[in-house]
Structure formats: structure tokens, C-alpha cells
Amino acid sequence: MAIELDTGLPSVRQIQTVIREEKEVEMKLVTGDLLTGKVRWQDHHCICVLDQYDQPVIVWRQAIVYVKPKA
């Protein structure tokens, strides 16, 4: 049984907008690391970010402190 992403949630919609608009984001992790790149996709467990070398980094949602679009 597949669990679908709840697109009614504001956080999911905001990430979808960032993906669609191909905006660069800053993602702070609970480890204190700061990840910068473009969000490629999201599911109910993870978000995939392409880093500055276009390498995919898959981050568990539980590890994220915040995600903010870069100005």
C-alpha cells in the first residue's frame, strides 16, 4: 500500500513551488550542516537536493531544521 504525499499541507505545497520554479534553497540540518542547492523531488519521507556539483543528496525530513529559498 503506497502512502501518498498530502498536497493539502502548506509545507508540501511550498516545496512543490520551489521545485516547479527551480529556486535554490538553503536547508539547515539537525547536525548543524547547511545544504544549498535545488530541490529535485520530495516524498513523505525524504527530500532530494541537487548540490552545487549537481549531485543528488537525499535528506530524511526528520533531519531538517528548516528550508528557505535563497534570495
N, CA, C, O and CB atoms as a CASP TS submission, in Angstrom:
PFRMAT TS
TARGET T0000
AUTHOR 0000-0000-0000
METHOD Language model
MODEL 1
PARENT N/A
ATOM      1  N   MET     1       0.839  -1.184   0.000  1.00  0.00           N
ATOM      2  CA  MET     1       0.000   0.000   0.000  1.00  0.00           C
ATOM      3  C   MET     1       0.881   1.243   0.000  1.00  0.00           C
ATOM      4  O   MET     1       1.670   1.443   0.923  1.00  0.00           O
ATOM      5  CB  MET     1      -0.953   0.000   1.215  1.00  0.00           C
ATOM      6  N   ALA     2       0.753   2.068  -1.015  1.00  0.00           N
ATOM      7  CA  ALA     2       1.545   3.284  -1.135  1.00  0.00           C
ATOM      8  C   ALA     2       0.915   4.408  -0.317  1.00  0.00           C
ATOM      9  O   ALA     2      -0.303   4.584  -0.300  1.00  0.00           O
ATOM     10  CB  ALA     2       1.676   3.700  -2.611  1.00  0.00           C
ATOM     11  N   ILE     3       1.770   5.156   0.352  1.00  0.00           N
ATOM     12  CA  ILE     3       1.313   6.324   1.095  1.00  0.00           C
ATOM     13  C   ILE     3       1.517   7.532   0.188  1.00  0.00           C
ATOM     14  O   ILE     3       2.621   7.786  -0.293  1.00  0.00           O
ATOM     15  CB  ILE     3       2.083   6.488   2.467  1.00  0.00           C
ATOM     16  N   GLU     4       0.441   8.267  -0.035  1.00  0.00           N
ATOM     17  CA  GLU     4       0.532   9.418  -0.925  1.00  0.00           C
ATOM     18  C   GLU     4       0.927  10.662  -0.145  1.00  0.00           C
ATOM     19  O   GLU     4       0.630  10.800   1.042  1.00  0.00           O
ATOM     20  CB  GLU     4      -0.798   9.646  -1.654  1.00  0.00           C
ATOM     21  N   LEU     5       1.603  11.560  -0.846  1.00  0.00           N
ATOM     22  CA  LEU     5       2.005  12.835  -0.275  1.00  0.00           C
ATOM     23  C   LEU     5       0.759  13.695  -0.100  1.00  0.00           C
ATOM     24  O   LEU     5      -0.039  13.814  -1.030  1.00  0.00           O
ATOM     25  CB  LEU     5       3.062  13.550  -1.174  1.00  0.00           C
ATOM     26  N   ASP     6       0.579  14.292   1.063  1.00  0.00           N
ATOM     27  CA  ASP     6      -0.592  15.132   1.329  1.00  0.00           C
ATOM     28  C   ASP     6      -0.355  16.526   0.762  1.00  0.00           C
ATOM     29  O   ASP     6       0.225  17.385   1.428  1.00  0.00           O
ATOM     30  CB  ASP     6      -0.893  15.205   2.853  1.00  0.00           C
ATOM     31  N   THR     7      -0.803  16.744  -0.460  1.00  0.00           N
ATOM     32  CA  THR     7      -0.578  18.021  -1.138  1.00  0.00           C
ATOM     33  C   THR     7      -1.434  19.141  -0.572  1.00  0.00           C
ATOM     34  O   THR     7      -1.331  20.283  -1.019  1.00  0.00           O
ATOM     35  CB  THR     7      -0.852  17.877  -2.614  1.00  0.00           C
ATOM     36  N   GLY     8      -2.277  18.830   0.407  1.00  0.00           N
ATOM     37  CA  GLY     8      -3.059  19.856   1.078  1.00  0.00           C
ATOM     38  C   GLY     8      -2.271  20.583   2.158  1.00  0.00           C
ATOM     39  O   GLY     8      -2.681  21.648   2.621  1.00  0.00           O
ATOM     40  N   LEU     9      -1.144  20.010   2.558  1.00  0.00           N
ATOM     41  CA  LEU     9      -0.329  20.640   3.600  1.00  0.00           C
ATOM     42  C   LEU     9       0.464  21.815   3.030  1.00  0.00           C
ATOM     43  O   LEU     9       1.047  21.697   1.952  1.00  0.00           O
ATOM     44  CB  LEU     9       0.629  19.610   4.233  1.00  0.00           C
ATOM     45  N   PRO    10       0.494  22.941   3.734  1.00  0.00           N
ATOM     46  CA  PRO    10       1.231  24.113   3.232  1.00  0.00           C
ATOM     47  C   PRO    10       2.718  23.834   2.994  1.00  0.00           C
ATOM     48  O   PRO    10       3.294  24.339   2.030  1.00  0.00           O
ATOM     49  CB  PRO    10       1.090  25.262   4.211  1.00  0.00           C
ATOM     50  N   SER    11       3.333  23.043   3.854  1.00  0.00           N
ATOM     51  CA  SER    11       4.767  22.757   3.685  1.00  0.00           C
ATOM     52  C   SER    11       5.032  21.988   2.402  1.00  0.00           C
ATOM     53  O   SER    11       6.012  22.254   1.706  1.00  0.00           O
ATOM     54  CB  SER    11       5.300  21.965   4.882  1.00  0.00           C
ATOM     55  N   VAL    12       4.165  21.036   2.086  1.00  0.00           N
ATOM     56  CA  VAL    12       4.311  20.250   0.855  1.00  0.00           C
ATOM     57  C   VAL    12       4.114  21.156  -0.353  1.00  0.00           C
ATOM     58  O   VAL    12       4.869  21.074  -1.322  1.00  0.00           O
ATOM     59  CB  VAL    12       3.297  19.069   0.824  1.00  0.00           C
ATOM     60  N   ARG    13       3.104  22.019  -0.303  1.00  0.00           N
ATOM     61  CA  ARG    13       2.848  22.941  -1.423  1.00  0.00           C
ATOM     62  C   ARG    13       4.020  23.895  -1.628  1.00  0.00           C
ATOM     63  O   ARG    13       4.386  24.180  -2.768  1.00  0.00           O
ATOM     64  CB  ARG    13       1.557  23.743  -1.176  1.00  0.00           C
ATOM     65  N   GLN    14       4.610  24.392  -0.549  1.00  0.00           N
ATOM     66  CA  GLN    14       5.742  25.320  -0.680  1.00  0.00           C
ATOM     67  C   GLN    14       6.935  24.632  -1.315  1.00  0.00           C
ATOM     68  O   GLN    14       7.597  25.215  -2.174  1.00  0.00           O
ATOM     69  CB  GLN    14       6.136  25.892   0.688  1.00  0.00           C
ATOM     70  N   ILE    15       7.223  23.399  -0.908  1.00  0.00           N
ATOM     71  CA  ILE    15       8.336  22.664  -1.511  1.00  0.00           C
ATOM     72  C   ILE    15       8.039  22.397  -2.989  1.00  0.00           C
ATOM     73  O   ILE    15       8.936  22.500  -3.824  1.00  0.00           O
ATOM     74  CB  ILE    15       8.590  21.327  -0.753  1.00  0.00           C
ATOM     75  N   GLN    16       6.789  22.054  -3.320  1.00  0.00           N
ATOM     76  CA  GLN    16       6.422  21.837  -4.722  1.00  0.00           C
ATOM     77  C   GLN    16       6.634  23.104  -5.543  1.00  0.00           C
ATOM     78  O   GLN    16       7.067  23.025  -6.693  1.00  0.00           O
ATOM     79  CB  GLN    16       4.960  21.377  -4.830  1.00  0.00           C
ATOM     80  N   THR    17       6.337  24.268  -4.974  1.00  0.00           N
ATOM     81  CA  THR    17       6.555  25.542  -5.668  1.00  0.00           C
ATOM     82  C   THR    17       8.040  25.766  -5.912  1.00  0.00           C
ATOM     83  O   THR    17       8.432  26.196  -6.997  1.00  0.00           O
ATOM     84  CB  THR    17       5.967  26.714  -4.855  1.00  0.00           C
ATOM     85  N   VAL    18       8.865  25.478  -4.917  1.00  0.00           N
ATOM     86  CA  VAL    18      10.321  25.622  -5.059  1.00  0.00           C
ATOM     87  C   VAL    18      10.834  24.691  -6.166  1.00  0.00           C
ATOM     88  O   VAL    18      11.703  25.077  -6.948  1.00  0.00           O
ATOM     89  CB  VAL    18      11.041  25.310  -3.708  1.00  0.00           C
ATOM     90  N   ILE    19      10.299  23.471  -6.231  1.00  0.00           N
ATOM     91  CA  ILE    19      10.697  22.516  -7.270  1.00  0.00           C
ATOM     92  C   ILE    19      10.291  23.047  -8.641  1.00  0.00           C
ATOM     93  O   ILE    19      11.103  23.080  -9.566  1.00  0.00           O
ATOM     94  CB  ILE    19      10.057  21.122  -7.016  1.00  0.00           C
ATOM     95  N   ARG    20       9.035  23.461  -8.766  1.00  0.00           N
ATOM     96  CA  ARG    20       8.499  23.932 -10.045  1.00  0.00           C
ATOM     97  C   ARG    20       9.259  25.159 -10.552  1.00  0.00           C
ATOM     98  O   ARG    20       9.550  25.265 -11.744  1.00  0.00           O
ATOM     99  CB  ARG    20       7.009  24.262  -9.906  1.00  0.00           C
ATOM    100  N   GLU    21       9.578  26.083  -9.644  1.00  0.00           N
ATOM    101  CA  GLU    21      10.252  27.322 -10.030  1.00  0.00           C
ATOM    102  C   GLU    21      11.776  27.176 -10.084  1.00  0.00           C
ATOM    103  O   GLU    21      12.485  28.124 -10.421  1.00  0.00           O
ATOM    104  CB  GLU    21       9.884  28.425  -9.062  1.00  0.00           C
ATOM    105  N   GLU    22      12.272  25.975  -9.750  1.00  0.00           N
ATOM    106  CA  GLU    22      13.698  25.666  -9.766  1.00  0.00           C
ATOM    107  C   GLU    22      14.527  26.679  -8.977  1.00  0.00           C
ATOM    108  O   GLU    22      15.609  27.086  -9.400  1.00  0.00           O
ATOM    109  CB  GLU    22      14.193  25.606 -11.193  1.00  0.00           C
ATOM    110  N   LYS    23      13.995  27.072  -7.828  1.00  0.00           N
ATOM    111  CA  LYS    23      14.692  28.006  -6.946  1.00  0.00           C
ATOM    112  C   LYS    23      15.745  27.273  -6.125  1.00  0.00           C
ATOM    113  O   LYS    23      15.573  26.107  -5.769  1.00  0.00           O
ATOM    114  CB  LYS    23      13.694  28.725  -6.017  1.00  0.00           C
ATOM    115  N   GLU    24      16.825  27.963  -5.835  1.00  0.00           N
ATOM    116  CA  GLU    24      17.842  27.419  -4.956  1.00  0.00           C
ATOM    117  C   GLU    24      17.378  27.623  -3.517  1.00  0.00           C
ATOM    118  O   GLU    24      16.790  28.652  -3.184  1.00  0.00           O
ATOM    119  CB  GLU    24      19.232  28.090  -5.209  1.00  0.00           C
ATOM    120  N   VAL    25      17.647  26.634  -2.668  1.00  0.00           N
ATOM    121  CA  VAL    25      17.255  26.715  -1.270  1.00  0.00           C
ATOM    122  C   VAL    25      18.456  26.521  -0.361  1.00  0.00           C
ATOM    123  O   VAL    25      19.505  26.020  -0.765  1.00  0.00           O
ATOM    124  CB  VAL    25      16.183  25.680  -0.955  1.00  0.00           C
ATOM    125  N   GLU    26      18.261  26.934   0.870  1.00  0.00           N
ATOM    126  CA  GLU    26      19.212  26.691   1.941  1.00  0.00           C
ATOM    127  C   GLU    26      18.492  25.762   2.904  1.00  0.00           C
ATOM    128  O   GLU    26      17.390  26.070   3.358  1.00  0.00           O
ATOM    129  CB  GLU    26      19.697  28.038   2.645  1.00  0.00           C
ATOM    130  N   MET    27      19.111  24.621   3.221  1.00  0.00           N
ATOM    131  CA  MET    27      18.495  23.633   4.100  1.00  0.00           C
ATOM    132  C   MET    27      19.418  23.407   5.297  1.00  0.00           C
ATOM    133  O   MET    27      20.554  22.956   5.148  1.00  0.00           O
ATOM    134  CB  MET    27      18.219  22.293   3.339  1.00  0.00           C
ATOM    135  N   LYS    28      18.910  23.726   6.474  1.00  0.00           N
ATOM    136  CA  LYS    28      19.664  23.520   7.716  1.00  0.00           C
ATOM    137  C   LYS    28      19.279  22.161   8.281  1.00  0.00           C
ATOM    138  O   LYS    28      18.096  21.833   8.373  1.00  0.00           O
ATOM    139  CB  LYS    28      19.384  24.665   8.759  1.00  0.00           C
ATOM    140  N   LEU    29      20.281  21.371   8.659  1.00  0.00           N
ATOM    141  CA  LEU    29      20.038  20.037   9.196  1.00  0.00           C
ATOM    142  C   LEU    29      20.260  20.009  10.708  1.00  0.00           C
ATOM    143  O   LEU    29      20.937  20.879  11.256  1.00  0.00           O
ATOM    144  CB  LEU    29      20.948  19.011   8.508  1.00  0.00           C
ATOM    145  N   VAL    30      19.694  19.018  11.374  1.00  0.00           N
ATOM    146  CA  VAL    30      19.828  18.916  12.830  1.00  0.00           C
ATOM    147  C   VAL    30      21.285  18.737  13.254  1.00  0.00           C
ATOM    148  O   VAL    30      21.629  19.001  14.406  1.00  0.00           O
ATOM    149  CB  VAL    30      18.989  17.751  13.356  1.00  0.00           C
ATOM    150  N   THR    31      22.137  18.297  12.342  1.00  0.00           N
ATOM    151  CA  THR    31      23.559  18.136  12.637  1.00  0.00           C
ATOM    152  C   THR    31      24.296  19.474  12.642  1.00  0.00           C
ATOM    153  O   THR    31      25.452  19.558  13.056  1.00  0.00           O
ATOM    154  CB  THR    31      24.199  17.200  11.623  1.00  0.00           C
ATOM    155  N   GLY    32      23.600  20.535  12.169  1.00  0.00           N
ATOM    156  CA  GLY    32      24.226  21.843  12.072  1.00  0.00           C
ATOM    157  C   GLY    32      24.741  22.124  10.665  1.00  0.00           C
ATOM    158  O   GLY    32      25.130  23.251  10.359  1.00  0.00           O
ATOM    159  N   ASP    33      24.747  21.101   9.806  1.00  0.00           N
ATOM    160  CA  ASP    33      25.186  21.290   8.424  1.00  0.00           C
ATOM    161  C   ASP    33      24.200  22.165   7.671  1.00  0.00           C
ATOM    162  O   ASP    33      23.003  22.170   7.960  1.00  0.00           O
ATOM    163  CB  ASP    33      25.348  19.937   7.714  1.00  0.00           C
ATOM    164  N   LEU    34      24.722  22.907   6.698  1.00  0.00           N
ATOM    165  CA  LEU    34      23.906  23.746   5.840  1.00  0.00           C
ATOM    166  C   LEU    34      24.073  23.238   4.419  1.00  0.00           C
ATOM    167  O   LEU    34      25.187  23.199   3.896  1.00  0.00           O
ATOM    168  CB  LEU    34      24.299  25.255   5.961  1.00  0.00           C
ATOM    169  N   LEU    35      22.979  22.854   3.800  1.00  0.00           N
ATOM    170  CA  LEU    35      22.987  22.312   2.452  1.00  0.00           C
ATOM    171  C   LEU    35      22.340  23.340   1.534  1.00  0.00           C
ATOM    172  O   LEU    35      21.253  23.841   1.820  1.00  0.00           O
ATOM    173  CB  LEU    35      22.243  20.935   2.382  1.00  0.00           C
ATOM    174  N   THR    36      23.017  23.653   0.421  1.00  0.00           N
ATOM    175  CA  THR    36      22.487  24.598  -0.551  1.00  0.00           C
ATOM    176  C   THR    36      22.343  23.900  -1.881  1.00  0.00           C
ATOM    177  O   THR    36      23.239  23.167  -2.300  1.00  0.00           O
ATOM    178  CB  THR    36      23.391  25.840  -0.680  1.00  0.00           C
ATOM    179  N   GLY    37      21.221  24.118  -2.553  1.00  0.00           N
ATOM    180  CA  GLY    37      21.005  23.521  -3.861  1.00  0.00           C
ATOM    181  C   GLY    37      19.567  23.660  -4.298  1.00  0.00           C
ATOM    182  O   GLY    37      18.798  24.434  -3.728  1.00  0.00           O
ATOM    183  N   LYS    38      19.210  22.893  -5.324  1.00  0.00           N
ATOM    184  CA  LYS    38      17.845  22.918  -5.853  1.00  0.00           C
ATOM    185  C   LYS    38      17.138  21.623  -5.477  1.00  0.00           C
ATOM    186  O   LYS    38      17.687  20.531  -5.618  1.00  0.00           O
ATOM    187  CB  LYS    38      17.847  23.113  -7.397  1.00  0.00           C
ATOM    188  N   VAL    39      15.909  21.770  -4.996  1.00  0.00           N
ATOM    189  CA  VAL    39      15.125  20.592  -4.625  1.00  0.00           C
ATOM    190  C   VAL    39      14.678  19.905  -5.911  1.00  0.00           C
ATOM    191  O   VAL    39      14.093  20.537  -6.792  1.00  0.00           O
ATOM    192  CB  VAL    39      13.889  20.978  -3.726  1.00  0.00           C
ATOM    193  N   ARG    40      14.953  18.627  -6.011  1.00  0.00           N
ATOM    194  CA  ARG    40      14.614  17.859  -7.209  1.00  0.00           C
ATOM    195  C   ARG    40      13.258  17.177  -7.052  1.00  0.00           C
ATOM    196  O   ARG    40      12.435  17.211  -7.967  1.00  0.00           O
ATOM    197  CB  ARG    40      15.701  16.815  -7.502  1.00  0.00           C
ATOM    198  N   TRP    41      13.019  16.550  -5.881  1.00  0.00           N
ATOM    199  CA  TRP    41      11.758  15.874  -5.615  1.00  0.00           C
ATOM    200  C   TRP    41      11.558  15.732  -4.119  1.00  0.00           C
ATOM    201  O   TRP    41      12.474  15.958  -3.328  1.00  0.00           O
ATOM    202  CB  TRP    41      11.716  14.499  -6.299  1.00  0.00           C
ATOM    203  N   GLN    42      10.353  15.356  -3.746  1.00  0.00           N
ATOM    204  CA  GLN    42      10.036  15.065  -2.351  1.00  0.00           C
ATOM    205  C   GLN    42       9.063  13.896  -2.301  1.00  0.00           C
ATOM    206  O   GLN    42       8.259  13.692  -3.211  1.00  0.00           O
ATOM    207  CB  GLN    42       9.440  16.313  -1.636  1.00  0.00           C
ATOM    208  N   ASP    43       9.154  13.142  -1.225  1.00  0.00           N
ATOM    209  CA  ASP    43       8.127  12.144  -0.921  1.00  0.00           C
ATOM    210  C   ASP    43       7.793  12.307   0.555  1.00  0.00           C
ATOM    211  O   ASP    43       8.254  13.259   1.184  1.00  0.00           O
ATOM    212  CB  ASP    43       8.611  10.665  -1.255  1.00  0.00           C
ATOM    213  N   HIS    44       7.021  11.420   1.110  1.00  0.00           N
ATOM    214  CA  HIS    44       6.599  11.616   2.504  1.00  0.00           C
ATOM    215  C   HIS    44       7.712  11.359   3.518  1.00  0.00           C
ATOM    216  O   HIS    44       7.556  11.687   4.694  1.00  0.00           O
ATOM    217  CB  HIS    44       5.432  10.712   2.812  1.00  0.00           C
ATOM    218  N   HIS    45       8.839  10.776   3.083  1.00  0.00           N
ATOM    219  CA  HIS    45       9.963  10.535   3.988  1.00  0.00           C
ATOM    220  C   HIS    45      11.166  11.442   3.732  1.00  0.00           C
ATOM    221  O   HIS    45      11.856  11.840   4.670  1.00  0.00           O
ATOM    222  CB  HIS    45      10.393   9.106   3.879  1.00  0.00           C
ATOM    223  N   CYS    46      11.416  11.766   2.470  1.00  0.00           N
ATOM    224  CA  CYS    46      12.669  12.420   2.092  1.00  0.00           C
ATOM    225  C   CYS    46      12.474  13.574   1.118  1.00  0.00           C
ATOM    226  O   CYS    46      11.437  13.708   0.469  1.00  0.00           O
ATOM    227  CB  CYS    46      13.605  11.414   1.488  1.00  0.00           C
ATOM    228  N   ILE    47      13.520  14.405   1.040  1.00  0.00           N
ATOM    229  CA  ILE    47      13.627  15.458   0.032  1.00  0.00           C
ATOM    230  C   ILE    47      14.983  15.284  -0.636  1.00  0.00           C
ATOM    231  O   ILE    47      15.993  15.089   0.041  1.00  0.00           O
ATOM    232  CB  ILE    47      13.465  16.905   0.662  1.00  0.00           C
ATOM    233  N   CYS    48      15.004  15.354  -1.960  1.00  0.00           N
ATOM    234  CA  CYS    48      16.253  15.236  -2.711  1.00  0.00           C
ATOM    235  C   CYS    48      16.693  16.621  -3.173  1.00  0.00           C
ATOM    236  O   CYS    48      15.933  17.343  -3.819  1.00  0.00           O
ATOM    237  CB  CYS    48      16.087  14.276  -3.927  1.00  0.00           C
ATOM    238  N   VAL    49      17.926  16.981  -2.836  1.00  0.00           N
ATOM    239  CA  VAL    49      18.501  18.270  -3.217  1.00  0.00           C
ATOM    240  C   VAL    49      19.701  18.012  -4.119  1.00  0.00           C
ATOM    241  O   VAL    49      20.545  17.168  -3.818  1.00  0.00           O
ATOM    242  CB  VAL    49      18.913  19.106  -1.959  1.00  0.00           C
ATOM    243  N   LEU    50      19.772  18.751  -5.234  1.00  0.00           N
ATOM    244  CA  LEU    50      20.959  18.709  -6.080  1.00  0.00           C
ATOM    245  C   LEU    50      21.928  19.747  -5.538  1.00  0.00           C
ATOM    246  O   LEU    50      21.609  20.935  -5.498  1.00  0.00           O
ATOM    247  CB  LEU    50      20.612  18.978  -7.596  1.00  0.00           C
ATOM    248  N   ASP    51      23.107  19.307  -5.121  1.00  0.00           N
ATOM    249  CA  ASP    51      24.084  20.228  -4.531  1.00  0.00           C
ATOM    250  C   ASP    51      24.789  21.046  -5.609  1.00  0.00           C
ATOM    251  O   ASP    51      24.432  20.978  -6.785  1.00  0.00           O
ATOM    252  CB  ASP    51      25.117  19.454  -3.701  1.00  0.00           C
ATOM    253  N   GLN    52      25.791  21.819  -5.198  1.00  0.00           N
ATOM    254  CA  GLN    52      26.488  22.709  -6.133  1.00  0.00           C
ATOM    255  C   GLN    52      27.226  21.954  -7.229  1.00  0.00           C
ATOM    256  O   GLN    52      27.616  22.555  -8.230  1.00  0.00           O
ATOM    257  CB  GLN    52      27.465  23.578  -5.381  1.00  0.00           C
ATOM    258  N   TYR    53      27.427  20.653  -7.062  1.00  0.00           N
ATOM    259  CA  TYR    53      28.087  19.829  -8.084  1.00  0.00           C
ATOM    260  C   TYR    53      27.076  19.006  -8.875  1.00  0.00           C
ATOM    261  O   TYR    53      27.451  18.085  -9.601  1.00  0.00           O
ATOM    262  CB  TYR    53      29.121  18.900  -7.435  1.00  0.00           C
ATOM    263  N   ASP    54      25.783  19.340  -8.734  1.00  0.00           N
ATOM    264  CA  ASP    54      24.678  18.615  -9.368  1.00  0.00           C
ATOM    265  C   ASP    54      24.596  17.157  -8.916  1.00  0.00           C
ATOM    266  O   ASP    54      24.108  16.297  -9.650  1.00  0.00           O
ATOM    267  CB  ASP    54      24.823  18.671 -10.877  1.00  0.00           C
ATOM    268  N   GLN    55      25.076  16.890  -7.710  1.00  0.00           N
ATOM    269  CA  GLN    55      24.986  15.557  -7.124  1.00  0.00           C
ATOM    270  C   GLN    55      23.740  15.491  -6.251  1.00  0.00           C
ATOM    271  O   GLN    55      23.500  16.394  -5.448  1.00  0.00           O
ATOM    272  CB  GLN    55      26.265  15.216  -6.299  1.00  0.00           C
ATOM    273  N   PRO    56      22.945  14.435  -6.395  1.00  0.00           N
ATOM    274  CA  PRO    56      21.743  14.330  -5.565  1.00  0.00           C
ATOM    275  C   PRO    56      22.080  13.964  -4.118  1.00  0.00           C
ATOM    276  O   PRO    56      22.869  13.054  -3.861  1.00  0.00           O
ATOM    277  CB  PRO    56      20.790  13.292  -6.154  1.00  0.00           C
ATOM    278  N   VAL    57      21.476  14.677  -3.197  1.00  0.00           N
ATOM    279  CA  VAL    57      21.619  14.402  -1.770  1.00  0.00           C
ATOM    280  C   VAL    57      20.214  14.144  -1.248  1.00  0.00           C
ATOM    281  O   VAL    57      19.347  15.014  -1.328  1.00  0.00           O
ATOM    282  CB  VAL    57      22.329  15.596  -0.995  1.00  0.00           C
ATOM    283  N   ILE    58      19.990  12.958  -0.717  1.00  0.00           N
ATOM    284  CA  ILE    58      18.678  12.612  -0.188  1.00  0.00           C
ATOM    285  C   ILE    58      18.694  12.828   1.321  1.00  0.00           C
ATOM    286  O   ILE    58      19.514  12.253   2.036  1.00  0.00           O
ATOM    287  CB  ILE    58      18.295  11.140  -0.541  1.00  0.00           C
ATOM    288  N   VAL    59      17.775  13.666   1.790  1.00  0.00           N
ATOM    289  CA  VAL    59      17.719  14.052   3.196  1.00  0.00           C
ATOM    290  C   VAL    59      16.400  13.577   3.789  1.00  0.00           C
ATOM    291  O   VAL    59      15.332  13.843   3.236  1.00  0.00           O
ATOM    292  CB  VAL    59      17.877  15.591   3.362  1.00  0.00           C
ATOM    293  N   TRP    60      16.475  12.877   4.907  1.00  0.00           N
ATOM    294  CA  TRP    60      15.267  12.480   5.625  1.00  0.00           C
ATOM    295  C   TRP    60      14.614  13.731   6.190  1.00  0.00           C
ATOM    296  O   TRP    60      15.298  14.591   6.744  1.00  0.00           O
ATOM    297  CB  TRP    60      15.589  11.454   6.760  1.00  0.00           C
ATOM    298  N   ARG    61      13.315  13.840   6.057  1.00  0.00           N
ATOM    299  CA  ARG    61      12.594  15.017   6.568  1.00  0.00           C
ATOM    300  C   ARG    61      12.862  15.240   8.063  1.00  0.00           C
ATOM    301  O   ARG    61      12.918  16.382   8.519  1.00  0.00           O
ATOM    302  CB  ARG    61      11.079  14.858   6.329  1.00  0.00           C
ATOM    303  N   GLN    62      13.027  14.154   8.820  1.00  0.00           N
ATOM    304  CA  GLN    62      13.279  14.266  10.264  1.00  0.00           C
ATOM    305  C   GLN    62      14.591  14.979  10.571  1.00  0.00           C
ATOM    306  O   GLN    62      14.779  15.482  11.678  1.00  0.00           O
ATOM    307  CB  GLN    62      13.292  12.885  10.900  1.00  0.00           C
ATOM    308  N   ALA    63      15.506  15.026   9.589  1.00  0.00           N
ATOM    309  CA  ALA    63      16.813  15.627   9.801  1.00  0.00           C
ATOM    310  C   ALA    63      16.829  17.120   9.473  1.00  0.00           C
ATOM    311  O   ALA    63      17.851  17.783   9.652  1.00  0.00           O
ATOM    312  CB  ALA    63      17.847  14.910   8.968  1.00  0.00           C
ATOM    313  N   ILE    64      15.701  17.653   8.992  1.00  0.00           N
ATOM    314  CA  ILE    64      15.652  19.046   8.537  1.00  0.00           C
ATOM    315  C   ILE    64      15.169  19.964   9.641  1.00  0.00           C
ATOM    316  O   ILE    64      14.144  19.714  10.275  1.00  0.00           O
ATOM    317  CB  ILE    64      14.745  19.182   7.318  1.00  0.00           C
ATOM    318  N   VAL    65      15.934  21.044   9.863  1.00  0.00           N
ATOM    319  CA  VAL    65      15.516  22.087  10.809  1.00  0.00           C
ATOM    320  C   VAL    65      14.667  23.097  10.054  1.00  0.00           C
ATOM    321  O   VAL    65      13.575  23.452  10.499  1.00  0.00           O
ATOM    322  CB  VAL    65      16.754  22.786  11.484  1.00  0.00           C
ATOM    323  N   TYR    66      15.171  23.566   8.898  1.00  0.00           N
ATOM    324  CA  TYR    66      14.385  24.474   8.057  1.00  0.00           C
ATOM    325  C   TYR    66      14.842  24.403   6.616  1.00  0.00           C
ATOM    326  O   TYR    66      15.946  23.950   6.314  1.00  0.00           O
ATOM    327  CB  TYR    66      14.489  25.912   8.567  1.00  0.00           C
ATOM    328  N   VAL    67      13.960  24.864   5.727  1.00  0.00           N
ATOM    329  CA  VAL    67      14.265  25.024   4.297  1.00  0.00           C
ATOM    330  C   VAL    67      13.814  26.422   3.937  1.00  0.00           C
ATOM    331  O   VAL    67      12.666  26.796   4.180  1.00  0.00           O
ATOM    332  CB  VAL    67      13.550  23.919   3.390  1.00  0.00           C
ATOM    333  N   LYS    68      14.729  27.205   3.348  1.00  0.00           N
ATOM    334  CA  LYS    68      14.305  28.529   2.907  1.00  0.00           C
ATOM    335  C   LYS    68      14.882  28.840   1.536  1.00  0.00           C
ATOM    336  O   LYS    68      16.041  28.540   1.248  1.00  0.00           O
ATOM    337  CB  LYS    68      14.731  29.601   3.920  1.00  0.00           C
ATOM    338  N   PRO    69      14.044  29.454   0.688  1.00  0.00           N
ATOM    339  CA  PRO    69      14.526  29.846  -0.634  1.00  0.00           C
ATOM    340  C   PRO    69      15.618  30.898  -0.506  1.00  0.00           C
ATOM    341  O   PRO    69      15.536  31.786   0.343  1.00  0.00           O
ATOM    342  CB  PRO    69      13.369  30.378  -1.500  1.00  0.00           C
ATOM    343  N   LYS    70      16.635  30.799  -1.344  1.00  0.00           N
ATOM    344  CA  LYS    70      17.696  31.802  -1.331  1.00  0.00           C
ATOM    345  C   LYS    70      17.211  33.028  -2.078  1.00  0.00           C
ATOM    346  O   LYS    70      16.481  32.924  -3.064  1.00  0.00           O
ATOM    347  CB  LYS    70      19.006  31.251  -1.960  1.00  0.00           C
ATOM    348  N   ALA    71      17.619  34.176  -1.603  1.00  0.00           N
ATOM    349  CA  ALA    71      17.195  35.444  -2.235  1.00  0.00           C
ATOM    350  C   ALA    71      18.012  35.738  -3.477  1.00  0.00           C
ATOM    351  O   ALA    71      17.793  36.758  -4.132  1.00  0.00           O
ATOM    352  CB  ALA    71      17.322  36.612  -1.247  1.00  0.00           C
TER
END
